[in-house]
Structures are given as C-alpha cells and as structure tokens.
Amino acid sequence: MTDRAARLADVGYDFAAEPKRLLRACPLCATRLLTTVAHEDRYGFPAQASFCNGCGVVFLNPLMTPDAYARFYVNVYRPLVSAYHGRRIDAESIQDEQREYAAQVGAFVDGQRDGAQLKSILDVGGSTGVVAAALAERLGAHATVIDPAPLETEVAQRLGLRTITGFVEDYEAGDERFDLVVLAQTIDHLLDAALTLRKIHDLLTPDGLFFVDIVDLRAGIHRTGSLVGALKIDHPFAFVEECAELHLARAGLDLVAKEYAPDGLHVRYLCRQGAAAADLLPPAATVQALGRELRRAQM
C-alpha cells in the first residue's frame, strides 16, 4: 500500500455504504442514452461515472443523496483532501491560497465590468468567505456567502459576512437580487447544476454579472494521465469547455469574457443575464468526438 493509499484508508470513509440514487437520464439535459466511462475515482472509491451522449457532461452515477453529501462536507471532505495531498487542508490553512485566488478573480471581474456598479455579491459555495470579502472590499460592495460546510461559514462570519449554511439548490431568496453572483471553484461540486444555473440567472439584477469557473476535465486528464485520476466523489459533475458553455447558454447566461486560469486546470467565465435556450444541444459529431476522447483516456 502506498503512503497516499494508507492515508486515505485512515480517513475511514465507507463510500460504498452511503445512500445513492441511480440516474436514468442526464440531470442537465434529460438525455437517456448514457455511457458508463469510469468505475472508481482518484481516491480509489467505487464511484461510477456516466457520460451523457446528448450534451457531453460527465457525472457520478449513482449519485450520493443530498443528506449523504451534507454529512460528507461536515465530517469527511477536508480530511479526505488532506489525506490525498499529504498536508493539512482545512478552513484555516486554505486562506492564503484563497486570497491569491480572490485577487485573480477580482482582477478578472473588475477588468470586464465596464463601469457597472456591483454593490451586492452572492458567493455560492463561498467557503471561508475570503473570496467574497476580497471582492466586497475591491468593489465597495456587501457580500453574502452560502456554503454547506458549517465550519467554513463560521470562519466567514468572523470576517463580518452574512452567511447561509446549506446548498444553493435549497436557497429561497424571495425578492432579493444581486449585482454579482460568484460560483467560484464550486460548479463541479453541485448536486443539481442545471437548477443552480437557472436560479442564478433569476438572482441577478438586470445589469448584474455572474462569475463561474470549471475544472476542465481535459486538463485534469492531461495532468493526471487518466480519466480516473481526474474524477473525485466531491465533484459530482465534470465539464469540458464546450459542455460548460452549452449549459450556460441553456440557462440564459450570456458570455461576456473567458480566460484560462494560471493553474492550468480552471477555465473562467463572466456572464450576463440573457434569454434561455433550454433545448440547445451540441451537434452529435461534437459529442461523439468527446466520447472518443474519454475512451482513449481509459487506456
């Protein structure tokens, strides 16, 4: 057993025993033709992943239930990631890294807003609030953080931010709208990405902006050398650029700007509220080509 495998075993997480639901159709586009492309994730858990032959997204299937994921984020997520990397990664230790990331996101948003006044921010999956606090300071705004991990929202509260502990899929905003919604290093973690993108569309003010970044599955495969190495149970979804841009358009989020992040893994987007194209799908040849890429990544 390698040192990493031993550390992961010491976490003691029984993924196989957690309740799950089998998805018979793509949770993003409802296509029923799915291809199983992986049978485990980078941690060695028996996590299967499906490829949608309609839109090209890859997603864990069966998928753990929301309650199981809630427990995972409270008790397991940070210890598991720490064991994988061989160093302590928690709500306190990640803050320097988050500050550097926040500076990059702030520069990207600030450089593309064309003078728009961004006075209210909602950071979805905002963790310890470091990114939201930095953006609020840079833009002269007030910020709200929503995140499922209570230990992380407690840290955000200490920064003076308004916090909501839970999943954005369950968040009811009433009439409240935001000038900037941020989904930073989070879309891959969502349990219902399509619903979340539609909700974010409706949470924007008419001139509001939406920031989102993906872990590009192609980049992950290239870096780790395999499809399995790019998959993990804390990422129910895995996107390539074409697929992410398709689902932004389906939700009515029009691209304003795009950049490749310095880490070589993330692709960043800035969007405005537009008209939804809910039935949009890529050409069949595009999806077939992606399917062949994933097949090669298995070999």
Disulfide bonds with the S-S distance in Angstrom:
none
